[in-house]
Amino acid sequence: MSDEFNNSVEPSTDDTKPEGATLNGVEIAASEAPASKKGLVAGIVAGVLVLIAAIVCVIVFVIKKPAGEESTVSISTTNSAEETVSSETSVSEETAVEPEASETVEAPDFSAGLTVDGFVKDADLSGVKDLDVASIKVPYGAIAYISDKAEAEILAAAEQYASFVEDSSLTVENGNTINLNYAGYMDGVQFQGGTADNQTLVIGSGSFIDTFEEQLIGAHPGDDVTVNVSFPDPYPNNPDFAGKPAIFECHVNSILKTPEVNDEFVQTYFSDLADSYEGLKTYVMEEGRKSNLQTYIATYISDNCEVTTLPDSYIKHVEDLYRYTDNQSFEQYKMYMAYYGQDTSAMTFSDYTGMSDEDYNALIAENARKQAALDLTYESIFKNANLSVSDETYNQILEYYGGEAQAVPAYGEPYVRQTAIKYAVINYLEGIVEITDLPEE
């Protein structure tokens, strides 16, 4: 798969500070029940749109987690020091550094190099290599979507519909996610910060100290359980608690339960797609095969496109988009590192990329030329086949970019239309390519 297609248009800018309940002034890592989602193959469809989205930054560098990030959240019931980071690297409300606002990087006009219809300005399509796309042969084995993968997709979808159940016939087992209330006592006196209501806990996660979680195994929703534990020694979160025994009076509220995957599950949540489990599995396999075919076609075009003449103005436009995306990623990275207490004030863009300005600019120029060639190739196929962008396709691309209210102001209609042109090409080729080595019925 070519790098041009592997990243989204813009890096995430979610710099929200983690929130959660606290115990002794330290944040609690509380899992949340997954929110229900409609559309079993939403991920498959989105993946295809990522493939054909224009101007993607192949040079968005990997954001590495700072040292100790795996254990940045601790609570007064966490495991011993051997299983957590030291007090020098752990993050609490007292030590976390609020991220500063990133430097303002003026967003370029994503549509600047395009006509109102989404075509590249001043493009000479006579130099675009004819890929003879009508004769593309696709081996069935390259696009097949196996049954096991479809079953895994359905099971994953079922997990999105899990809910906390107060059924007293259920039993807490290792690996269960439960909801509970608890209150901690030392020498018969309830201690401050040792109480929580509606706390979510994954049994066996090791989130809580000592054998806290193990002692809840076998309980049922509605049960009261007395848990006897000892705080680790040393215990940086609260040295006064180090090595001391404690009792937690717990009440199990509910257990997170995933619905059983059967015909009834399909009829309840996916009746618009199928009326039975086998029908849904067939649907997922067909959609997966379709997605794989689209990916194969997009890869073929990317790997084989050649253009002899490229508009210099458009190459410069693509370079500007790459630089903007990378700089946004750099600012996000600095904010991320600053939140975890690391000083990034002296960090340069070259430090972030690991490249000299000369090497970075050379890479930008090379990839901009590749992207420009790819864009002209799609445009050439689109025009030679006398294709058009349907309202359905255009609206689908609008939704991919966040809806009209977000997409048009951010990228401009020509940019959205350029992506829609590519999607129209993929849909067209999907219907005419030859699939070889089909399995016998």
N, C-alpha and C positions, 0 to 999 in steps of 0.2 A: 504493500500500500504506500503510495507516495505521500510524503510529508505534507504536501499542500492541502490534503484533505483531512488531516488528523486532529485539528484543533478547532474549537469554536471561535466565533468572530471576535469576541472580546473576553479577556480574563474576568473571572469573578471579582466583584468588588465588595464582597461581604466581609466587612470589618467589625461586625457586631461583637461586642464583648460577651463572653459566655455568661449565662445567668443560671442561678439555681439556688436551692435552699442552702442554708449554712448551718454548720455545727461547730461551736466554739470559734466562730468567725472565719471558718474555712469553707470554701465552696464544696458542695456535695455533687458528685457525678451521678446524676439520676437519668436512667434511660427512659425514653418516652415510647409509648405504644405507637407503632407506625400508623400514619394516617391512611385511610382508605383511598384507593385510586381507581378510577375508571379507565378502561382501555387496556386490555392485557398486553397488547403489542405496541404500546406507546413508545417504549424504549427502542424497539426495532425501527419504527418510523422515524423517530428523532435521529437515530444513528445515520439513516440514509440522508436526511437533510443536512446533517453535519458534513457528510461526504461531499455534497454538491454545493455547499455554501461558498460563495466567492470570498476573495481576500481573507484568507485565514493566515494567522501568523505562524509560520513554521519555525520561528526563532523565539517563541515564548519559552523561556528557560524554566527548568524544573525548580519549583520552590521546595527547598529542603526544610524539614522540620528542625527547629533548634534542638540542641542536645537536651535530653530530659523531657521532651514534649510528651512522650508517652505517659508520663506520670505527673503531669503538671497539676492535676486536681487531687487533693487529699481531703480526708475527713477525719474526725476524731475517732472513727471506727475503722480506719484503714489498717492494712496489714503492717507488719513490722518493717523496720528500716531496710531490711535486706530486700524487700519486694517493692520499695518505693524509692524515689530519688532522695538525695540528701537534702537537708534544710537549705543548703546554699542554692539548689537549683529548683526546688519545688515552688509552685506559684500559689499564693493565697491572695485574698483581697488586699492584704496589707502590702504585698510585694509586687503585685501586677502593676505594670505601667500602662496607663491609658494611651492608646495610639494617637499620635498627632495627625491632624488632617494632612493628606498628601499634597505635594506641590501641584498646583493647577497646571495641567497639560492641556492646551487648547485642542479640542477635538477637530480633526480635519473633516472636510466635506467628503463623505464616502462616495457620493454620487458625482463628484466634480469631473471625473474622467469619462462620464457616460452621457449618452443622449437621453432624451426623455423616455425612450422606449427600452432603455437598458443595454444599448449597444455601445461598444467602445468608440469614442470619438476618433475621427481621422484614421480609422482602421483600413488597411489594405488586405482584404481577404484572399487576394490572388496568390499570396505566398504561404497560405495555410496548406499543409500536407493533407492529401485526401486519404483518410483512414479506411475507406471502403467499409464503412460501418455496417452496411447491409449484409456483408458476408462474414460477420463475426460468428465464430463457432464457440459455444460455451459447453465444456464437459459437465455433465450432470453432477458428477462427484464433487465439482468445485462449488456447487450452490446448494446441494442437498441439506435439508434441515432435519436432523435425526430425531427419532421419536423420544429418546431419552432427554434431549435438550428441551423439547416441547413440554414434556412432563415436568421438568425442573422449572420452566417458565410459569406453568400453572400453579405449582406449589408455592413459588415465590409470590405470585399474585394473591394466593389465599392468605399468605402471611400479612398482606396489606389490609386484610379485613379482620384481623385478630382483634378481639375486644376483651376487656377485663370482665370476668364472670364471677358472680358471687355464689356459685353452685357449691353447696357443702359436700356434695359427693365427690368433688375433685380433690386430688391430693397433691401437695407440693412435692415436686421431684427436682432432682438436680438438673439445671438448665432452664427451669421455669422462670418466667418473669412474674413477680408478684407485686401487689400493692399492700402496704402495711402501715400501721401506726406503731410507734415505740416510744418508751420513756426509760431513761437510764437512771440507775440508783447506785450510790456508793455508801456503804455502811447504813443502809436503810433510808438515806436522804437523796431525794431527786436532785441531780446536779444540773446546773445551767448549761444549756446548749445540747443536752442529750435527748431532746424530744423532737419528734417529727411526726406529722400526719400525712397520710396519702403518699408515702415514700415509695418510689419504684425501685425494685431490687432484682437483679438477675442472680438466682441461686447458683453458686459455683463460680461466680465471677471473681471472687476474692476481693470484692470491693470493701467489705466490712472486716473488722479485726477478728483474729483468733478463729473460733468455730461458730461464729454468729450465724452464718448462712446455713451451715450443716444442721444446726439445731432446729431449724425451721422445716426441714425435710420431714414429710409425713403428716404435717398439719393440713387442715382444711380451711377454706374460707369461712370466717366466723369464729375460728378458734383463737383462744388466748394462749400464748406460749411464753414461758419464762426462759430467757436465754442467759446463761452464765458465761462470762468471758473475762479475760485479763488483758489490759492494755499492754502493748509492747514496751520494752525497755531497751534502749531509750525511745522516747516518743516526742519528737520535735514539735508536733502540733500543740501539745500541752504538756510540758515537762512535769507538772504536778500530778498528772495521771499515770506517769510511766510506771509500769509493773503492777499497777493496782487492779484488784478484781472489781468487777461491776456486774450488775444485774440489769437486764433490759426486759421490761414487760412489754410484750409485743401482741398486737392484734392483727391477724391476717384478714385483710379486707376482701381480696379477690385474686384470681389467677388469670394471666393473659392466655387466652385460648384461641387457637387458629381453627376456623371452621373445617370440617372434614370435606375433602375434595371428592365430590360425587356428582351425580346428575342434579340433585337438589341444589348443591352449591352453584352449579352452572346456571340453573334456571333462576336462582335468586339474584346473582350478581352479573351474569353475562348472557342474559336471555336475548340481547340484541345481536349476539354473535353465534350462539348455538343453543340447543335445547338438551344436550347431553354432554357427559365428560368426553366421550370419544369424538363427538362433533367439535367440541372446543379444541381438542388436541389436533384434529385435522386442520382446523382453521389456523391455529398457531403455526403448524408446520408449513402450510401454504404461504402464510405471511412471511415466515422466516426465509423460505426459499425465494420469495419475491425480493426480499431485502438483500439476500445474498447475490441474486442476479443483478440487482441495481448496483451493488458494490463492485461486482466483477466488471460491469460495463464502465463505471466511473474510473476504475483502476486501469482498464484497457486504454481509455482515452488519455488519461494522465501519463501513462507509460510510453505512449506512442506518438503523442502530439509533437509537431514540429512547425515552426513558422519562420520564414526567411526574413521578413520585415516586420518590425514592431515599432509602434509609435513611441518616440522618446518621451513625449509628454505623459503618456499613460504609464510607462515604466516608472517615471518619477512619481506619479500619483500613487502607484502601488507601494513604492519604497516609503512614501510618507505614511501610508497606512500601517505598514510593518513597524516603523519607528514609533508611531503613536501607541500601538498595541503593546510593544515591548516596554515602553516607558511607563505605561499604565501598570503593567505587571511588576515592574521594578518598584514603583511607588507602593503598590500593594504589599510586596515582599518586605519592604522596609517597615511598614506599619505592623505587619505580622511579627517581625523580629522585635520591634520596639515594645510591643505588648508583652512579650516574654522577657523583657528587661535587658535586651541586648542593644548596645549603642550602635546605631547605624549612621550617625551624623557624618562620619568620615567616609562612608561607603560610596564608591563611585559606580557608574553604570558599567564600567569595564570590570570592576570587582564582581558585579552581579553576573555578567555574561561569561567571564573568564576569557575574554578576548580583547585584543587591542582595538582601538577605534578603526584602524585600517582594516583589520581582518573582519570586524563586524560589518563595516560598510561594504566590503567585498561580498560577504555572504548575503547581505540585504539585496545588493544589485543582482546577484546570481538568481536568487529566489524570486525577485520581482520579475525578471525576464521569464522564468518558468511559469509564473502565475499569469503573466500577460499572454504568453503563448497558449496556455490552457484556456483562458477566457476567449481568445479569438477562435480557437478550435471549436468550442461549443457554439459560438455565434455562427461560424461557417456551417456547421451541421444543421443548425436551426434554420438558417436561411435557405440552404440547398434543398432541404426537405419540405420547404414551404410550411413550416410549423407555426403555430400561434399559441399564446398563453391563455388558457381558459380562466374564467373567473374563479373556478374551484381551485386551480393550481395557484393562482396569485394569492387568494385568501389563505391557502394552506401555508404559503411562505410567509405571509404577514403574521400568521399565528406563531410560526417558528421564531420570528424575530420579536415576539412579545405583543402582537396585536397592532392594529393600525395606529392607535394613539401613541404607541411607543416606537414602533418601527420607522414610520415615515419621518418624524422629527429627528430621530437618531441617525438614520442612514440615508434618508431620501428615497422617494419612490423609484428613481432609476436604478439604484443599487438593489432594491428588493426585486425589481423586474429582471435584473441580470441573473439573480439566483433562480427566479421562476423560469427563465429561459433554459437554464441548465437542467432544471427538474423536468421541463417539457421534453428536452432531448433524451434524458434517461428513460422517461416513460415511453417515448416513441421507439427507442431502440429495444426496449424490453419486449415490445410486441413483434419485432421483426428478426431478432437474432435467432440462430439455430442452436438448439440445445441437443447435444450429441450424447451417445451412450446412455440413453434412457433405460431404466430398469424394466424388465418384463413385467407385465401386469399379472 
